């Protein structure tokens, strides 16, 4: 399966909660990368452990309209 990659920015707790909640409903793997750190996007503690002042890279291997909407909403400029 082809992996997709997007850049996002999550700067507030409510944004992290929304992102993790929607990611958790997907039936495919979603990882968040920053520097050399890889975190499961479905783990709120994992995502909160990242430096949220930075642009994060999301890699995922499936399609979900609600998840794509969240990626659009938090897309890094």
ABEGO torsion letter per residue (X at the ends): XBBBBBBBBBABAAAAAAAAAAAAABABBBBBBBEABBBBAABAAAAAABBAABBBBBBBABBBAAAAAAAAAABBX
